Amino acid sequence: MTGREIPDEYVEGYDRTVADASATGRRLTRDELEALRTRGEAAAEAGIGLRALVRRHLSVTRERWSALSAADGHAVLAAVEQAIDALAEGHERAQRLAVRQEEAMRREFVDDLLYGRSDLGRLAERAERFGLLLARAHAVGVAQGGEPVEDTHPATRQVESAVTGRFGERRILLTTKDGRLVCIAPGDQDDVLTFFAEQALAATGGGRVAIGRAHPGAGGVVHSYEEALNALELADRLHLREPVLRHADLLVYPVLTRDRQAMVDLVDNTLGPLRTARGGAGPLVDTLTAYFDAGCVAAEAARRLNLSVRALTYRLARIHKLTGADPADPVHRYTLQTAVIGARLLGWPDDDR
């Protein structure tokens, strides 16, 4: 909207106010200033830009200049300056309020979406306002850094700027939840979450990113979000080193723990004899963990444990003697590796079960 298109109601009485103040050399009164602020606020709510509003008032000043110039020019300009400042203050006040309301609505929507609250039909309507089509499948990426991040955190702005600059309007929602960065993207656009992971790791100085699988509907967003959170929790429990985790690659772990008692029995029966070793079972379980994580390559496992290959070989032999299972034997290896995974999930042998 240009200055000339602004309705007269937004400049009504302005020339008289300026003329009266400049004629006496007085400052605008508190009531006059508040009236101008209110008018600036109303203009903002009507969608009138600040530049157009100021231009319209300056145009009125120019049109009335012959009448106003009877007073001292400095007094005229001082009165105009006060008036414009009050208009701008009111306009900016309305804009700040609108931003706060928008942020509050966005935060409420994100909370409802990720907690699965609210009527699904109503949630879908609100989602369109924030660029999501919940009829489609979506996948969720969650980044957890060394310190909590919120919407105003520099890392959040950095990642959002990078993702928006790269993908533009691809119906992506980037937000924060419980101190973590969250990216919701269409399920068929895996490149978005891959890029999000790269940017989030760089912006947070490390940390870890987990990506849930794509699921349809509003409930699908919640499901994918929970999968990502579960992947982060699992990574902490298993001390996984990978910076980017995909829930789809970790499905074996919930399968293994579905029958907790069976897993407890497997761990106790397979690894229980290691408790009798000097120093307890812990160092030997760590040895097996490193050995399996290294692809059963003794030299690499020894390097990870800061041991000599000879010392590692001795430990493996000790494990074989105590458990009766040889880590180097493919037949025994599966049982041992499954038991080691179970031990890590259960916190064995440190857990006082």
C-alpha positions in Angstrom: 0.0 0.0 0.0 1.5 3.3 -1.0 1.3 6.6 0.9 -1.4 8.0 -1.3 -3.6 4.9 -0.9 -3.7 5.1 2.9 -7.2 6.1 4.0 -7.6 9.7 5.4 -8.6 8.4 8.8 -4.9 7.5 9.5 -3.9 11.2 9.1 -7.0 12.9 10.3 -6.1 15.8 12.7 -2.4 15.3 12.2 -1.9 18.7 10.6 -3.8 20.5 13.3 -1.8 18.9 16.0 1.5 19.8 14.4 0.3 23.4 13.6 -0.8 24.0 17.1 2.4 22.6 18.7 4.7 24.4 16.3 2.8 27.8 16.6 3.5 27.9 20.4 6.8 26.0 20.3 5.4 23.5 22.8 6.0 19.7 22.8 3.2 17.4 21.9 1.1 16.5 24.9 0.9 13.0 26.4 -2.6 12.5 25.0 -1.6 13.6 21.6 1.4 11.3 21.5 -0.7 8.3 22.7 -3.3 9.1 20.1 -0.6 8.9 17.4 0.8 5.7 18.9 -2.7 4.2 18.8 -3.1 5.3 15.2 0.3 3.7 14.3 -0.8 0.5 16.0 -4.1 0.4 14.1 -2.3 1.0 10.8 0.0 -2.0 11.5 -3.0 -4.2 12.3 -4.6 -3.0 9.0 -1.5 -4.2 7.1 -0.2 -0.7 6.4 3.6 -0.6 6.3 5.6 1.8 8.4 7.4 3.4 5.4 4.0 4.0 3.7 2.6 5.5 6.9 5.5 7.8 7.4 5.5 8.9 3.8 1.8 9.7 4.0 2.3 12.0 7.0 5.3 13.7 5.4 3.2 14.3 2.3 0.5 16.0 4.5 3.3 18.1 6.1 4.5 19.2 2.7 0.9 20.0 1.5 0.3 22.2 4.6 3.8 23.7 4.7 2.7 27.1 3.6 0.3 27.3 6.6 2.8 25.8 9.0 5.7 27.9 7.9 4.2 30.9 9.6 5.7 29.4 12.7 9.4 28.9 13.3 10.7 26.1 10.9 12.6 24.5 13.7 9.4 24.2 15.8 7.6 22.7 12.9 10.2 20.1 12.3 10.4 19.3 16.1 6.6 18.7 16.2 6.8 16.6 13.1 9.6 14.6 14.5 7.7 13.9 17.7 4.6 12.9 15.7 6.5 10.5 13.4 8.3 9.0 16.3 5.0 8.3 18.1 3.5 6.8 15.0 6.5 4.5 14.5 6.4 3.4 18.2 2.8 2.4 18.0 3.4 0.6 14.7 6.4 -1.3 16.1 4.4 -2.1 19.3 1.8 -3.8 17.2 4.4 -5.7 15.2 6.1 -7.0 18.3 2.8 -8.1 19.7 2.0 -9.9 16.4 5.4 -11.6 16.5 4.9 -12.8 20.1 1.4 -14.0 19.3 2.7 -15.9 16.2 5.5 -17.4 18.3 3.1 -18.5 21.0 0.8 -20.1 18.4 3.7 -21.8 16.7 5.0 -23.1 20.1 1.5 -24.4 21.0 1.2 -26.1 17.6 4.6 -27.8 17.9 3.8 -29.0 21.5 0.4 -30.4 20.3 2.0 -32.0 17.3 4.9 -33.7 19.0 2.9 -34.8 22.0 0.0 -36.1 19.9 -2.5 -33.8 21.6 -5.4 -31.9 20.1 -8.1 -33.0 17.6 -6.4 -34.4 14.5 -8.6 -32.5 12.1 -8.0 -29.2 13.8 -4.3 -30.0 14.1 -4.2 -30.6 10.3 -5.8 -27.2 9.7 -3.3 -25.5 11.9 -0.4 -27.4 10.3 -1.0 -25.8 6.9 -0.4 -22.4 8.5 3.1 -23.6 9.4 3.9 -25.2 6.0 3.0 -28.9 6.8 0.5 -31.1 5.0 -0.3 -33.8 7.5 -2.0 -36.0 4.9 1.5 -36.8 3.7 4.1 -38.9 5.4 6.7 -37.1 7.4 10.0 -38.0 9.0 11.6 -36.2 12.0 15.2 -35.5 12.8 16.3 -34.5 16.3 19.6 -33.0 17.1 21.1 -33.0 20.6 24.1 -30.9 21.3 26.4 -30.2 24.2 24.0 -27.6 25.6 20.2 -27.0 25.3 19.0 -24.8 22.5 15.8 -22.8 22.2 14.1 -21.0 19.3 16.3 -17.9 19.8 19.6 -19.7 20.2 22.2 -18.8 17.6 22.5 -22.5 16.6 18.8 -22.6 15.8 19.0 -19.5 13.7 22.1 -20.8 11.9 20.5 -24.2 11.0 17.2 -22.7 10.0 18.9 -20.2 7.8 21.0 -22.9 6.1 18.0 -25.3 5.6 15.7 -22.6 4.3 18.5 -21.2 2.0 19.1 -24.7 0.6 15.6 -26.0 0.2 13.3 -22.9 0.2 9.6 -23.7 0.6 9.6 -27.4 0.8 7.1 -27.6 3.6 9.7 -28.1 6.3 9.2 -27.1 9.9 12.3 -26.5 12.0 11.8 -25.8 15.7 13.1 -26.8 19.1 11.7 -29.0 21.8 13.1 -29.8 25.3 16.5 -28.2 24.4 16.9 -30.1 21.1 16.7 -29.0 17.5 13.8 -30.7 15.6 13.3 -30.8 11.9 10.0 -32.2 10.4 10.3 -32.9 6.6 8.3 -34.7 4.0 9.0 -38.5 4.2 10.1 -38.7 0.6 12.7 -36.0 0.9 15.5 -37.7 2.9 18.0 -35.2 1.5 16.4 -32.5 3.8 17.1 -34.5 7.0 20.6 -35.5 5.8 21.4 -31.8 5.3 19.8 -30.8 8.6 22.0 -33.4 10.4 25.1 -32.0 8.8 24.2 -28.4 9.7 23.0 -29.2 13.2 26.3 -31.1 14.0 28.3 -28.1 12.8 26.2 -25.5 14.6 26.2 -27.3 17.9 29.8 -28.2 17.9 29.2 -32.0 17.7 26.5 -33.9 19.6 24.4 -36.4 17.8 21.4 -36.4 15.4 18.8 -39.2 15.2 16.3 -39.6 12.4 13.0 -41.4 12.7 11.3 -43.3 9.9 8.6 -41.7 7.7 5.0 -42.3 8.8 1.7 -40.8 7.4 -0.6 -38.4 9.2 -0.4 -36.3 12.3 0.2 -39.4 14.4 3.0 -40.3 12.0 4.9 -37.2 13.0 4.7 -38.1 16.7 5.7 -41.7 15.9 8.8 -40.6 13.9 9.7 -38.0 16.6 9.5 -40.7 19.3 11.6 -43.0 17.2 14.3 -40.4 17.0 14.2 -39.8 20.7 14.5 -43.5 21.3 17.5 -43.7 19.0 19.2 -41.0 21.0 18.5 -42.8 24.3 19.7 -46.1 22.8 22.9 -44.4 21.6 23.6 -43.2 25.1 23.0 -46.5 26.7 25.1 -48.4 24.1 27.8 -45.7 23.8 27.4 -45.7 20.1 30.0 -43.5 18.3 28.0 -42.6 15.1 27.1 -38.9 15.0 24.0 -39.6 12.9 21.7 -42.4 13.8 18.7 -43.7 11.9 16.0 -45.6 13.8 15.6 -48.0 10.8 19.2 -49.2 11.4 18.6 -49.8 15.1 15.5 -52.0 14.9 17.4 -55.1 16.1 17.8 -53.6 19.6 14.1 -53.2 20.5 13.6 -56.7 19.1 16.3 -58.0 21.4 14.8 -56.3 24.5 11.2 -57.1 23.8 11.4 -60.1 26.1 13.4 -58.6 28.9 13.5 -61.7 31.1 14.8 -63.8 28.2 17.6 -61.2 27.7 18.4 -61.2 31.4 18.7 -65.0 31.3 20.9 -64.9 28.2 23.2 -62.4 29.7 23.5 -64.2 33.1 23.9 -67.6 31.5 26.4 -66.5 28.9 28.4 -63.8 30.6 27.7 -64.6 34.3 30.9 -66.7 34.7 33.0 -63.5 33.8 32.1 -62.2 37.3 34.7 -64.6 38.7 37.5 -63.0 36.8 40.1 -60.9 38.6 38.7 -57.3 38.3 35.2 -58.5 37.7 33.2 -58.9 34.5 33.4 -55.3 33.4 36.8 -55.2 31.7 36.1 -58.5 29.8 32.7 -57.3 28.6 34.4 -54.1 27.4 36.9 -56.3 25.6 34.2 -58.2 23.8 32.4 -54.9 23.0 35.5 -53.5 21.4 36.3 -56.7 19.6 32.8 -57.0 18.0 32.7 -53.2 17.2 36.0 -53.6 15.4 34.6 -56.3 13.2 36.5 -59.0 15.2 39.8 -57.5 14.1 42.1 -58.0 17.1 44.6 -55.3 16.1 41.9 -52.6 15.8 40.2 -53.8 19.0 43.5 -53.6 20.9 44.1 -50.1 19.6 40.6 -49.0 20.8 41.3 -50.4 24.2 44.9 -49.1 24.4 46.2 -52.6 24.8 48.8 -54.7 23.0 47.5 -57.4 20.6 49.0 -59.9 23.0 47.1 -58.6 25.9 43.9 -58.6 23.9 44.4 -62.1 22.8 45.0 -63.2 26.4 41.7 -61.6 27.4 39.8 -63.4 24.6 41.3 -66.6 25.7 40.3 -66.0 29.3 36.7 -65.3 28.1 36.7 -68.5 26.2 37.9 -70.5 29.3 35.4 -68.9 31.7 32.3 -69.0 29.4 33.1 -72.0 27.2 32.3 -69.8 24.2 35.1 -68.8 21.8 34.7 -65.2 20.4 36.6 -66.2 17.3 34.3 -69.1 16.5 31.4 -68.0 14.2 29.0 -70.4 16.0 29.8 -69.0 19.4 30.2 -65.4 18.2 26.5 -64.8 17.6 25.5 -65.8 21.2 28.3 -63.8 22.7 27.6 -60.7 20.6 23.9 -60.9 21.4 24.7 -61.3 25.1 27.1 -58.3 25.0 24.4 -56.1 23.3 22.0 -57.3 26.0 24.5 -56.4 28.7 24.9 -52.9 27.4 21.2 -52.4 27.2 20.6 -53.8 30.7 23.6 -51.9 32.2 25.2 -55.2 33.2 27.3 -55.9 35.2 26.9 -52.5 37.0 23.1 -52.8 37.3 22.0 -54.0 40.7 19.2 -56.1 39.4 
